Amino acid sequence: MTLFAFGRELEPQPAVNVFRANEDVVIRMELPGFAPENLSIESRGQTLTISGKRSEEPAAEGSYHRRERFVGEFSRSLQLPRDVDPSLAAATCKHGVLTLRVPARAEAKPRQIAVSAS
């Protein structure tokens, strides 16, 4: 499947959901068929870039009649809110879904202030 915008061919991009879980930001990206070793996650400032590559798999026998799964490389950049710390991000990949959790900065988290009697 080929996508076009303004006369240019566009590469398909993996679907992504970004949401808040308490103070953290969670990113979930659908990546079926991508091996974790073929994924790269890079942070620069508050920009998180996720890229990967899926190699072409030959048909078991014969040739394809219809082929819709994306093959090749992709790259997605996401701007993160200033109250999270990308240097503390953690990533897991399970059942073709990449999950990144970016925790809130310490100064952005609520804290209790003790009251003392004087």
C-alpha positions in Angstrom: 0.0 0.0 0.0 1.4 3.4 -1.0 0.3 6.6 0.7 0.6 10.0 -1.0 0.5 13.6 0.4 1.1 16.7 -1.7 2.3 14.5 -4.6 5.0 12.8 -2.5 5.1 9.1 -1.6 4.9 8.5 2.2 6.1 5.5 4.1 3.6 3.8 6.5 4.2 4.6 10.1 3.5 2.3 13.1 0.5 3.3 15.2 1.3 5.0 18.5 -0.7 6.0 21.6 0.7 8.4 24.1 -1.0 8.9 27.5 -0.5 9.8 31.1 -0.3 7.2 33.8 -0.2 9.1 37.1 2.7 11.6 36.5 4.5 9.5 34.0 4.1 9.5 30.2 3.5 6.1 28.5 4.1 5.5 24.8 2.7 2.4 23.1 3.7 1.6 19.6 2.4 -1.4 17.5 5.4 -3.2 16.0 4.4 -6.7 15.0 7.2 -8.7 13.4 10.0 -6.3 14.6 12.7 -7.9 16.7 13.8 -5.9 19.7 17.4 -5.9 18.4 16.1 -4.1 15.3 14.6 -1.2 17.3 16.4 2.0 18.4 15.2 4.6 20.9 17.1 7.8 21.2 16.4 10.9 23.3 17.7 14.4 22.6 16.3 17.0 24.9 12.6 16.5 25.1 12.4 14.7 21.7 12.2 10.9 21.7 12.9 9.2 18.4 11.9 5.6 17.8 13.2 3.8 14.7 13.4 0.3 13.4 13.8 -2.0 10.5 11.9 -5.2 9.5 13.5 -7.3 6.8 11.6 -8.9 3.9 10.5 -12.4 4.6 10.2 -14.6 1.5 6.9 -16.5 1.0 7.1 -20.1 2.3 6.3 -21.4 -1.1 5.7 -19.6 -4.4 5.1 -15.9 -4.4 2.7 -13.4 -2.6 -0.8 -12.9 -3.9 -1.3 -9.9 -1.6 1.1 -8.3 0.7 0.2 -5.5 3.1 2.7 -5.8 6.0 5.2 -3.0 6.0 8.8 -4.0 5.2 11.7 -1.6 5.6 12.7 1.1 7.9 10.6 3.7 9.9 11.4 6.6 12.2 9.0 8.5 14.5 9.9 11.5 16.6 7.7 12.5 19.6 7.9 15.7 21.6 7.6 15.0 25.3 6.3 17.4 28.0 8.9 19.3 30.0 7.9 17.7 33.3 9.2 14.2 32.3 12.8 13.0 32.3 13.7 11.0 29.1 17.0 10.0 30.6 15.1 7.7 33.0 12.9 6.1 30.3 12.4 2.3 30.3 11.2 0.2 27.3 9.8 -3.3 26.9 8.5 -5.1 23.9 5.9 -7.8 24.3 3.5 -9.4 21.7 4.5 -6.8 19.1 3.8 -3.8 21.3 6.6 -1.5 22.4 5.9 0.2 25.7 8.0 3.1 26.9 7.5 4.7 30.3 9.0 8.1 30.8 8.9 9.1 34.5 8.1 12.6 35.8 11.0 14.7 37.0 11.4 14.7 40.8 10.5 18.4 40.9 7.3 17.7 39.0 6.0 15.1 41.5 3.9 16.1 44.4 5.6 15.9 47.8 4.4 16.0 51.3 5.7 18.7 53.6 5.8 17.9 57.2 4.3 20.3 59.7 6.2 20.7 62.9 5.0 22.2 66.2 7.0 25.2 67.4 
